[in-house]
Amino acid sequence: MQLNQLVGYPNVTDVRRILSIPISVRPRQDSWVWHWDSKGMYTVKSCYRLLQGEFNTQRPWSSIWSLEIPPKCPTVNAMWSKVGVPVVAHERMGILLIGWKDAKESAHVFHSLPNTGSNVQWTKPSPGRVKVNTDAAFDYANNCMGMGWVLRNEEGRFLAAKGLNVRGCFNVNEAEAYAIQKALSWLKDLGLGEVDVETDSQVVFHAIHATSFNSSFGSLVDDIKMVTTMLSNVVFYSVKRSANRAAHLVPREAVSESGCGEWVDFPPPFLVDCLTVESMN
């Protein structure tokens, strides 16, 4: 089905679902894929997690964790009764929940420390090489994505950038992989090689260096590998988000079609300040 055939299609939900399916640039045979695993493989562990998730949605735990009420508030008994917890268990359950919530918040702070405390910056590529940074952004309200990348040389000078607007919303890993594939195809058309590719998605980075797997995400990763063979000396790097700021700005603008475009030698206004700061590194 072509995209123009979806215009005016009465079932909006079906249209959104169709547009959310990534399509590989290579012809592939249909095959069975376990949807709830990123590699498309059924495992007992993935099935267990699926069933646990379905069970957990039967009670509004997330809403309970976020309630800002004292542990002995008069409404607590009524709240627990609504979710099926016996009255005799309220006091003990309240203590356990408060302790668990505190532990969850402490763990969250602990895991956030490496990202918030670090300030890793973009660095110039080695002499004789160019560097392309890629990223993706989402506009779920309008069911579209922005893809973008920025190309710079060994002196840190801006060479080019491009932003694309893509209909539909993939999942995050698929969108990040799709952006890399599009950037590499663009480089191939320009006849460039000796390129460093930076992404702030560790999942995509590790998938590129792993064996192939059967899923929509795996198909996009295989597309990246295929295009890579058509370029000379491509090296992939996983970087922190703070080192990928310029690339982040391009897809953020591209979620609006008016923000799409291709810029050569002279960057768009929204990139100037970021590029100026990063060129000093």
Order of alpha helices (4+ residues) and beta strands (2+ residues): alpha-alpha-alpha-alpha-alpha-beta-beta-beta-alpha-beta-alpha-alpha-beta-alpha-beta-alpha
